[in-house]
């Protein structure tokens, strides 16, 4: 099992979702969208910032 200690930059909040940019283990830029709502569990990694922000804008928490 490997752990990921990433430094996120350009972190923005879009509703309950945070979008941040970091580098993966191979030095490629990746963009992550993660929901901060309790018990939601949504997170995804994208190659483009636009895709991550679109996912954040269209995300709807299943847990209410």
DRENLUMLUM-284830 format. One record per residue: residue in three letters; residue number from 1; x, y, z of N, C-alpha, C in turn. Coordinates in pm, 1 decimal, decimal comma. Atoms other than C-alpha are relative to their C-alpha. Layout:
BEGIN
REC  resn  resi       n_x       n_y       n_z      ca_x      ca_y      ca_z       c_x       c_y       c_z
REC   ALA   NUM         X         Y         Z         X         Y         Z         X         Y         Z
...
END
This chain:
BEGIN
REC  resn  resi       n_x       n_y       n_z      ca_x      ca_y      ca_z       c_x       c_y       c_z
REC   UNK     1      84,5    -117,5       0,0       0,0       0,0       0,0      89,2     124,1       0,0
REC   UNK     2     -75,5    -123,7       4,6     133,5     340,7     -92,7     -86,8     113,7      50,7
REC   UNK     3      73,8    -118,2     -46,2      38,0     668,0      63,8      31,3     116,0     -91,7
REC   UNK     4     -16,7    -114,6      87,2      -5,6     990,1    -122,1       2,2     127,3      83,3
REC   UNK     5     -12,9    -129,6     -66,9     124,6    1309,3      36,0      16,0     105,7    -107,5
REC   UNK     6      -2,5     -99,2     106,0      30,8    1566,5    -222,1     -14,9     139,1      56,7
REC   UNK     7      17,0    -142,1     -31,5      63,3    1941,5    -199,0     -92,1      58,2    -105,6
REC   UNK     8      95,8     -57,7      92,7    -241,7    2097,8    -353,5      20,1     149,8      -8,8
REC   UNK     9      -7,0    -143,9      22,7    -229,8    2443,4    -502,6    -122,1      38,4     -80,9
REC   UNK    10     117,8     -50,6      70,1    -497,6    2660,4    -657,5    -126,3     -72,0      45,8
REC   UNK    11     118,9      65,6     -54,7    -761,4    2513,2    -427,3    -116,1      99,1       1,6
REC   UNK    12     121,4     -82,6       0,5   -1111,4    2653,6    -483,3    -115,7     -84,7      50,8
REC   UNK    13     122,2      64,8     -45,8   -1447,5    2571,4    -328,2    -111,3      32,3     -97,8
REC   UNK    14     118,6     -16,3      83,9   -1744,4    2516,5    -557,1    -110,1     -76,8      71,9
REC   UNK    15      97,5      65,9     -87,6   -2032,0    2446,8    -322,0      75,9     -78,1     105,7
REC   UNK    16     -72,1      81,0     -98,4   -1923,9    2162,3     -92,3     124,0     -69,4     -57,7
REC   UNK    17    -110,4      70,5      66,7   -1664,5    2041,1    -346,0     122,9      89,6      -7,9
REC   UNK    18    -128,2     -69,1      14,6   -1298,7    2142,0    -334,8      69,0     -52,6    -125,4
REC   UNK    19     -77,3      36,1     118,5   -1094,5    2144,5    -655,3     141,6      49,4      22,3
REC   UNK    20    -139,5     -36,9     -20,0    -716,8    2141,3    -630,3      89,4     -61,8    -105,4
REC   UNK    21     -96,9      45,6      98,5    -414,4    2095,2    -856,3     124,5     -49,4      72,1
REC   UNK    22    -122,0      55,3     -58,0    -114,8    1877,1    -772,5      75,6     -76,2    -108,6
REC   UNK    23     -77,2      83,3      91,0     151,8    1663,8    -936,1      -6,1    -144,0      47,7
REC   UNK    24      -0,4     140,6     -38,2     132,9    1284,4    -944,1     143,8     -48,6      17,2
REC   UNK    25    -133,2      54,7     -28,0     427,0    1052,3    -875,3      93,3       7,0    -121,2
REC   UNK    26     -82,2     -10,7     121,2     546,3    1085,6   -1236,2      22,7     143,9     -43,3
REC   UNK    27     -22,0    -140,2      29,5     546,5    1464,4   -1226,9    -102,7      63,2     -91,3
REC   UNK    28     105,3     -55,0      85,0     230,2    1510,0   -1432,3     -99,3      78,0      85,0
REC   UNK    29      97,6     -82,4     -70,5     -17,6    1777,8   -1332,7    -135,6     -69,8      -2,0
REC   UNK    30     131,8      61,6     -14,1    -347,3    1634,1   -1203,6     -90,5      94,8      76,5
REC   UNK    31      98,7     -86,1     -63,5    -666,0    1802,6   -1087,1    -100,3     -89,6      70,8
REC   UNK    32      86,2      83,9     -82,1    -876,6    1656,9    -807,7    -120,8      78,8      47,1
REC   UNK    33     123,8     -55,3     -54,0   -1237,8    1725,8    -713,4     -44,2     -93,0     112,1
REC   UNK    34      40,6      80,9    -114,9   -1348,4    1607,3    -368,4    -107,6      72,6      80,0
REC   UNK    35     109,5     -58,5     -77,1   -1671,9    1666,4    -178,4      34,6      -4,7     148,2
REC   UNK    36     -31,9      -8,7    -142,2   -1633,0    1779,3     182,1    -121,6     -24,0      88,7
REC   UNK    37     120,5      25,8     -78,9   -1989,2    1696,3     291,3      16,1    -130,3      78,6
REC   UNK    38     -11,2     122,3     -80,7   -2016,1    1437,7     571,9     -64,0    -120,3     -70,5
REC   UNK    39      44,7     128,5      53,9   -2057,3    1078,7     449,6     -23,2      -1,2    -150,7
REC   UNK    40      20,3      -1,6     145,3   -2051,2    1176,5      79,9      98,2     -93,6     -69,5
REC   UNK    41    -101,1      89,2      56,8   -1723,3    1017,1     -28,4      34,7      23,7    -146,2
REC   UNK    42     -31,6     -26,1     140,1   -1710,0    1170,5    -378,4     138,5      60,2     -13,4
REC   UNK    43    -126,2     -59,9      41,2   -1363,7    1231,5    -517,8      39,3     -61,6    -132,9
REC   UNK    44     -42,7      47,3     131,0   -1219,8    1202,8    -866,3     119,1      82,2     -45,9
REC   UNK    45    -119,7     -65,5      51,1    -896,7    1287,9   -1046,0     -13,5      17,3    -150,7
REC   UNK    46      15,7     -33,0     141,3    -888,6    1454,2   -1387,3     130,9      53,0     -56,1
REC   UNK    47    -118,5     -51,9      67,4    -626,0    1550,5   -1643,3     -10,1     149,6     -26,9
REC   UNK    48      14,7    -143,6      26,8    -772,9    1897,1   -1701,8     -75,6      68,1     113,4
REC   UNK    49      65,2     -80,3    -104,1    -880,5    2169,3   -1461,1    -147,2      22,1     -33,8
REC   UNK    50     137,7     -23,2      42,5   -1194,6    2235,2   -1665,7     -89,1    -120,3      32,1
REC   UNK    51      77,7     120,0     -29,8   -1310,5    1875,0   -1623,0     -26,3     -12,2     149,5
REC   UNK    52      17,5       7,7    -145,5   -1255,3    1885,6   -1246,0    -101,4     103,3      47,9
REC   UNK    53      94,7    -102,9     -40,2   -1445,8    2212,7   -1213,6    -140,9     -31,8     -48,8
REC   UNK    54     131,3      40,9      48,8   -1731,4    2078,9   -1428,5     -58,9    -108,0      91,2
REC   UNK    55      47,1     103,3     -92,2   -1755,3    1772,3   -1203,9     -44,3      61,4     132,1
REC   UNK    56      36,2     -66,7    -125,4   -1763,7    2001,2    -899,6    -132,2      74,0     -13,2
REC   UNK    57     123,7     -76,4      20,0   -2039,8    2217,2   -1046,3    -122,5     -90,1     -15,0
REC   UNK    58     113,7      88,3      24,9   -2259,2    1919,4   -1141,8     -18,4    -105,4     108,0
REC   UNK    59       9,1     101,2    -105,6   -2198,8    1708,4    -829,4    -121,9      23,4      88,7
REC   UNK    60     111,5      -1,3     -93,9   -2503,7    1626,5    -618,8      23,7    -111,8      99,9
REC   UNK    61     -23,6      99,2    -104,2   -2451,4    1448,9    -287,7    -117,5     -97,1       7,7
REC   UNK    62     104,7     101,6     -13,1   -2643,8    1121,2    -267,6     -48,1     -10,3     143,6
REC   UNK    63      34,4       7,8    -142,8   -2640,0    1130,9     114,7     -58,0     132,1      43,4
REC   UNK    64      63,5    -123,9     -50,1   -2877,3    1384,7     264,8     -52,0     -22,0     137,4
END
